[in-house]
């Protein structure tokens, strides 16, 4: 399922990153890689940004970018 569809406060595993090279590189530099465990903390308005945590790192990601990332439970 895409990260954009993941429920709040559930631990999920990243399966794939976005295809956009600069975004993929930025996420990897922060330690967000396939296999990483993340949690959606909250969502903005529909189609807005998502607040996501990976360990002690918290970041925001746009809905359209989150839709390109596959995750699993």
N, C-alpha and C positions, 0 to 999 in steps of 0.2 A: 504494500500500500504506500502511497506517497506520504511524505512527512506532513504535508499540508492537511491530511485527513486524520492524523494521529490524535487520539484523545488526550486531554490535559491530564497531567500528573501520573502518566503511565510511563514506565521504563521501556524504551524501545532501542533497537539496534540499527545503526546505519548500514544499509546494504550497498548503496551507490550514491555518488556525489553528482552535482549538476555537471552538464557538459561544458558550460562556459568556463574557459580556461582560467581567467583571473579569479573568479569566484571559487572555483575548485582549489586553486593554489592557496587562496586566503584561508579557506576552511581547513585545509591540510596543515597550514602553518600554525593554526590554533589547536591542532590535535584532533580535528574532526575528520575521521577517516572511516572507510568501511570497517565495520566491526566495533566501532565506538558506541558506548551506551549513552543515550541522551534522554532528556525528559522535557516535554512541552510544559512550561510553567503556566502560560496563559496566551490567549489570542487577542489580537486587536479586533477592530471591526471586520466583518466578512470581507475577504480579499485584501486585508491589511497585513500587518506584520505579526510574527509569532515570537514570543519570548521563550528561548530554549536554553537548557543547561546541560553541560557535559562536565561532570565532576565539579570543580570549583569555578569553572568558566561559565559565564552567562552571556548570551548574545541574542541579537534580534535578527530575524531573517524575513525577507519579503515572501508573501504567500506564493508568488509565481516561481520563486527560486526553490521554496520548500516543496512545491509540486513536482520538481524535477528530481528530488531525492527519494529513493526507495528505502523503506524501513520495514522491520519485522518485530514481532513481540518476542 
